[in-house]
Amino acid sequence: MSLFSSRPVNRRRRVKRKTESSWIDDSGDSGKSARKKKPSTPREQAHQLHAQIGAIESFLDKHHQAEVQRMKMKSENILPPPDRSVHLNAKRSMSLAEKRRYLSARNRNSFRFLVLFCSAIALGWWIIFAGI
C-alpha cells in the first residue's frame, strides 16, 4: 500500500557475444594460437622474484610510514585522514544490479518527497488564503 507502487521490471541478462574469429581459436593447432611460451631461465626467474620482493618491501615500507605518521598525528591531537582503501573497496563492492536497484529506489523516493512536499505547500496555501 505504498503511494506509487511499481511492478518489478524484468531485464535481460547481458550476453557475452563471441567475436567473429572465435571459430579459428576452436580449431586447435592453428597459427599463433598454438604458439607456446618459452620456458624462462633461472636467471630470469631470479630477476622476477627480486622485483616482486622489492615491490612487497616498498609497499610494506609505505604502509609503515603511513602508520607512523598516523600515530604522530594522533599524539599531537590531530585527526588523521581516513584510510582511503576501505572507502574505495566499499564503493566498488556494489554490483551493477544492486546499483541499479539502489538508484531506482532513490529516484522513486525523491519523486514521492517532491509530490508530498508540493501537496503540503498547496494545502498550506489553501488554508492561508481560504480564511479558515
Salt bridges, closest charged atoms under 4 A:
GLU67 OE2 - ARG70 NH1 3.08
